Amino acid sequence: MIPGTFSHPALLWPALGLAALALALGVYAQTRPGLGVRVVGQLPLVQGLGLAFILLGAGIGLAEPRWGEPEAPRLTVRVVLDASRSMTVQDAPGPGGAVRTRWDAALAALDRLWSKPNPGILFSLDLLTGDAIPLLPPGDDLRLLRDAPRAVTPGELGSPGTSLGRGLPQVAAQAGPRTPEVILLVGDGEETWETPEAALDRCAAALRKARLPLYTLCVGGTEPQPVAGGGQGEALFSQARPEYLAALAGATGGRALAPGDDLPRLFQDLAQGREPLPMSRSLLPAHPEAGAWLALAGIVIWLAAAGKPMRAWRPFLLVLAALMATPSRAEIPLPQSIRAWLAQSALDREDLDAARRWLPRGDAPTHRLLRARIQLKTKAPKDALETLAPLTGQGAPRPLPPWRAPALLLAAKACMDLDRPEDARALLERVLTEQPGREEAVHNLQTLLRDPGPPPPNPKKPPPPPPSQAARQDELDGLRQRLPRKPPGGVKDL
């Protein structure tokens, strides 16, 4: 748990101010008994405390406090690897005190990251030159991630030089708006297209707007070294700039990493909520009900200190007691977000009847996904397909929204329940086309594509029919004609 995290912390200050004002008014009314009419048994100070609790609970509920752990670890790491010609400089320390190229040092650091299983984490790979070159989309195929950079020669792809101010905003544009994602930059920290200060300002502004933390890993030495094979527009000398990468990471909410840091542990902590992410990308569950309970306690305190109720209050209190005594009904007009919360709570405790009663009817993607899950649980796959139809169209929006893959997976499950395996297979193939490496889609597709086994052996051909008597005689005559004639006999033979 990360203490003190709220989705909207700015709403806490007005709530605290109003609560303090209500408490001050209660103290003032308690100390000035002759300024107003007071009911028998009324306690203005306690009433002010109850009203303060009500206002404070409303502020806390709207601010949405976050704590606990996510239901499942989930994170997307966008790895950006510097592929400029300066990465061929041999000034990076290697094992046993040997010197190796910066490119080999970067690949070694990524190998340590991808040599261990990373459950719940997807990795994408982009190459950074004058522009960002997408190499692999987000996925969990670690073998492919380790092999793909080895087919690249630094300095041979893309524009010459390195542009952090152009490439990193292009990578940030690929990220979803509210998905848990971070960027890992591995390189020497050189900027050759513009001044480092201008690139820092542009890159930091783009990443702060996207709320994407940047983690940097610098490879190479800080002494100037000649660059072999540099073309026109490329620097003749190169030196690593770890302090520049550290400043860039600090400006975006991330941090600079050392080559010996435990990268798998860091990303697992981010995926499990032990390390903070920006609130719009945080995985920590929100608990607005904490504010509701505090406000309810304030209402109880206020009513308890109100004394003998006046004649005008009695009908209102009777109606409130009747409503509280009546069991809740789903026909009560409530906002769709509240119905979705009630249905999700019922689904979590396996109460399908209550989930069906509070079924949300909104058109928001989250409401449609929840409605389809409940319909699948209640054996109504046809209704689930109709619900998911607007979310599973042929056109995939870009960037890919977070509800797209779950909608296709639920639609595939509904098709299987309706005994339509071909439609389910097509939907699963679309999931893997739009989001390669999705583990659930791979598993479901492998379940559909059963191994047909070895093919049956070829049937034996029947023996050819025997030749006729005339054909055999013709073959014998031809054989006799082709044989050499016997030489004439000699004296001895006579």
N, C-alpha and C positions, 0 to 999 in steps of 0.2 A: 504494500500500500504506500502511496505517495501522499503524505498529509498536505492539507491546505490546497487541494486542487478543485476548481469549480469550472464548469463550462462557461458561465457568464459572471465572472467575479465583479463586474461593474455594477450589478444589481444589488450587491450586498450593502453598499454604502447608503443608498436611499432608504433601504429597509432599516438599517441601524439608526439612521437619523429619525425616521418616523417612530420607531420603537422608543427611542430616548425621549422624544416629544410626548408620546402617550404616557410614559412613566412620569415625566415631569408634571403633566396635567393632573395625573392621579394624586401625586404628592401635594400639589397646590390645592386640589379640591378637599383633600383630607385635612389640611391645616387651616382651611377657611370654611368651617361648617355652616356659617350663617349666610353664605352668598347664594345658596340655591336650595331647592326642595330636595330632601333626601328621603328615600323609602326606609321603612323600619328594617334594620339589620343590614343596610347597605354599607359597603366598605369601599370608598372611592380609591384608596391606595391599592388594594388588591385588584380592583377592576382595572386600574391603569396598568398593573402588572400583566393581567390577562390580555388586555388589548396590545401591550407591547409584544407578548408572545405570539399573538395572531399576526401582527405585522412582520415580526422577525421570521416566523415560519413561512409566510408568503414570500419574503425575499430569498430565503434559503431554498425554497422549492423552485423558484424561478431561476436561481443561480445554478441549480443542479450540482450538488456535491458529488464527487467521484471518489470511490474507494473500492477495495477488493481486488480480485484478479479476473482477467478475461476468461470467458468460457473455453476458448481454445487459443493457443498462441498463433499470431498472424502478423506477418510483416513482409514488405517488399523492399528489397535492397537493390537500388540501381547503381551498379558498379560502372564507374567511368574510368577507363584506362588510357593514359597518355600514350599515343602511338606516333609521336613526332620523331624526327631523326635524332633529336638530342637524347633520346632514350638508349641510343647505341653507345653512348660514352661509357667507358669502363672506369668507374670510380666508386662503385657500390661495394661495401664489404661483403664477402662471401664466407662460407664455412671454412674453418681451418685457417683464417687469416688471408685467404685468397681474394683477389679482386675480380669482380664480374661486372657485366653491363647493368645499367639501370633497368633495362627490360627484363633481364633474368631475375633481378631482385624483386621486381614487381610481380612476375609470374610465381616466384617462390612464395611470396606473401599470400597471393590468392590461392595457391595450392594448399597452404595450411588451412585456409578458410574452407575450401571445398573438399578437403580430404575427410572431413567428419560429417556425419548426418546432421542436418539442420531442420528438424520437424517444424512445419508451419511457416517456413520462410521461403520466399521465392526470390530468385536472383535474375536480374537482366544485365546485359553487357553492352556498353557503348564504347566506341573508340573516340578519343579526343585529338583532333588535329586543328586545322583552321575552323572546322565545323565539328559537330557531333555526328558520328556514323553509327547508326544502330546495327548491332551485330546479332544479338539474341534477345527475344522478348522475355518477359518474366516467366520463369519455370523453375523446376526443381531437379532437372537432369544435371547432376553434378559432373558426370563424366563428359558430357558435351561442353559444359562450361570450362572444364580444364583443358579440353583439346582445342577448342575454337581459337584462343589467342595464339596458340603455337603455329597456326597457319598464317599468321600476320607477320610481315616484316616492317619494323618501325621506319617511318619516313616514306613508304611506298604508296600509302593510301591517303586520299583526301587532299586538302589544301596544305601547302607547306607551312611549317611553324605550328604554334599552339595559341589558341584563343580561348581563354577561360570565360571572357565576357560574352562570347558568342555561343560557345558549346554548352555550358552549364544551363543557361536559360532554355536551350532547346531540349535538354534532358528533362528539365523541370516541367516543360509543357506536356510531356507524356504521362505525368502522374495524375491520378484521380484526385478529385477535390477533397474527399474526406477519408480516403483509405490510409491505413498506417504505412507510410513509406519514408525512407531515408535515402540519401545519396552518399556513396563511398567513392572518393576521388583518389586514385593512385597515380602518382606522377612526380615530376621534379619541381613543379611549381613555377615554371617559366611562362611568361606572357610576352609574345612577340608581335602581336597585331596592333596593340595600343599600349598606352601607358598603364603600368600596374594599378595605379590609383583609380583610373577611369574604369578598368575592368573589374576592380573590386567593388566599386559603387554599383555598377550595372548588375553584376552577378548577385551581390547581396540583396539588392532591391527585388530582383526577380524571385529569389529563393524565399525571402521573407514574405512576399505577396502570396506565394504558393504554400507557405508554412512547411517548408521542407528542410529539415536539419541536414547539414553537410558535415561528413566525417572525412578527414583528409589523412593520407599516408604518404609521406615524402620519402623518395628513394634518391640516392646519389650524394655526392660530396658537395661542399660549399665552395670549393676552390674552382676557378675557371679552368675548363678543359677544352681542347680543340674538338670540333665535330667533324668527323670524316665524311666525305661525300656530300657535303652541303650544297644545295643548288641555289639558284637565284632567289632572293627573298628570305633565305634562311640564315640564322646566325652562325658565325664562324667559331664562336666560343660559347660554352654553356656552363652554368653552375646551378645547382639545386638551391631552392629558396624555401626552406621549411618555415621561416618566420612569416612569409607571405601567405602560405597555406594555413598556418595557425590563425592569422588575422581573418582570413576569409571564413574559416570554420566558426570562429567566435562571433562573427557578424551575423551568422545565419542560425545560431542556436545549437550548433554541433560542437565538436572539439577535434583537435589534432591528435593523431594516434602515432605511436612509435612502432617500428618494424617488429618489435618483440611482443606487442600487446596481443592478448587473447581475443581475436576477432569473433570466433563462434560464441564465446561467452557473452560478449557485448551485445550481439544481435539477438541472442536468446533472451537476455534481460529486457531488451526493447520489445520483443515479441510477447513477453509474458507480463509486461506492465511494471517491471521492477525498475526500469529506467524511464524518465519522463519523455513524452512526446508532446508536440503542440496539441492543445485541447481539441482542435478540429480533427486531429488524426489519432487521438488517444483511444486505447482499447479498454480503459478502466470503465466499468459499468456505472452509469449515473443513478443516483438515488434521490429523486425529487420527493419521494414519500417521506423522507426525514422531515422536510419542512411542513408537510401536511400533518404529520403527527404532532409537531410542535404547535401548529396553529390550532389543532383540535384540543390540545391541553390548555391553550389560552382561552378557547371558548368555554371549556368546563370551569376554569378559574373565574372567568368573568361572570358566568351564570351563578356560580356558587356564592359570589360576593355581592350579587344584585339585591339581596334581601327579599322581602315579601314582594312578589310581582304585582305591578300595578294592573288596574282593570284593562287598560289598552294592550298590555303585553300577554294577557292570558290566552286569547285566541291563537296568537302566533306560537306560543309555547305548546299549546295543545296540538296544533297542526304539525309542528316539528316532532313532537313525541309520536304522533301517529305515523309520520313518514319513517321515523327510525324503527318503529315496531314492525312496519310492513316489510316483507322480504323484497330484496331488489329485483327489479324486472328489467329485461332487456328492451322493453318497449319504451322506456323512458328516453326522451330525446337527449342524447349526449353527443359531444364532439367525437368525430371518428378517431382522433388520437387516443381519447380516453377508452373508447370501445376496444381499440387495438391493444391497449395496455391490459385491460381486463381479460381479453381473449388470450393474450400471450401468457398471463399469469395462470389462467386456467389450463392452458396447454402444458405449461411447465409442471404442473402437479397432476397431469394425466386426467383431468376432468373434461372429457370430451363434450358432455352435455352443456356445461357452462361455456365452454369455448364456442360451441355452435350457437348458443343464445346471444353471446356478445360478438358475433362475427362482424368485423368491420366491413363497411360498404364503400369506403373511399376509393378514389382512383389513383392514389399515390402508389408508387412501386412497392414500398414496404407493406402497405395495406393489402395489396394484391398478393404478394408473396405469402403473408400470414394467412389470408383467406384460402389460398390454394393448399397450404400445408394442412389446415384444418379440414378442408374438403377431402384431401387424400386420406387423412386419418379416419374420417367418417365414411370411407368407401364410396366417394362420389368423384371418380376420376374425370368423368365427362364435364362436370361443372368446373373442376380444376383447370381443364384445358381451356374452357371458355374464359375463365378468369385470367389466365396467363397469356391469352392470345395477343393483347397489345404489347406485351413485354418480349415476345419471342418472334418478332417479325424478321424478315430476311435481312433488312438493313441493320448493321451494327453501328451505333453511334460511336464517334471518336472524340475524346478518349473514352475507353470502354467503361460504362458505369458499373458500380459494384453489384447491382442487382441483376446484371445480364446473365452471368453464369449460373447463379442459383435458380433463376427462372427457367433456363433451358434444362437444367438437371431435374427440376420438379416436373416439367412437361414431359421429359423422357420417362420418368417414373409413371406418370399418368398413362402414357401410351402403352407401357408394359402391362399396367393393370387392365387396360382395354384390349390386350392381346394384339397389339400392333407393333411387333418388334422392328419392322423396317423403319417406321416413323421414329421410334426411339433411337435406332442406330443413326439415323440422319441428324437428329438433334444432338447426340453425343459427339458426332464428328464436327458439328458446328462449334460446340464448346471447345474442342481441342484446336480447331482452326483459329478461333478468336483468342483463346487463352491456352497456349501450348503448355503441356505438363500438368494440367489439372488432375490431381491424383484420383479424385472421385470419378471423374469422367473416364479416365484410363481404366479403372477397375470395372466400372459398369460396361464399358465397351468390350473388355476382355471376357466378361461374363456372357455377353451376347454372341461373340465370335468364338464359338466352341471349336476345338480342334477336330476336323473331320476325320482324322485317322489316315492311314496309308491307303492309296488307291487300290482297287481290286486288280488282281493279275490279269494280263492279257489272255483272252481265250486261245486255246490251242487250235491251230489250223488243221483241218482234216487232211489226210494224206492224198496226194494226187491220184487220180484213177490210173490203173495199169494201161499201157499202150495196146493198141489192137494188133492182131496178127500181121496185117499188111504193113503197119508202121514198123513193127519189129523186123520184118523182112527187108524193108527199104533201108533201115538203119544198118543191118548186117551187110547188105550189098554195098552201101557206101563205105563201110569200114574195110571191106575187102578191096575196094578200089583204091583206098588211100594207103593200104599196106604195100611195102616194097615187094616187087616180084622176086621169086626165088631164082638165084643164078643157075645157069645150066650146069649139069653135072660134069665132072672131070673123068679121067681114065680110071682112077681108083673107084669112083662111084659106079662106073660101068662094070 
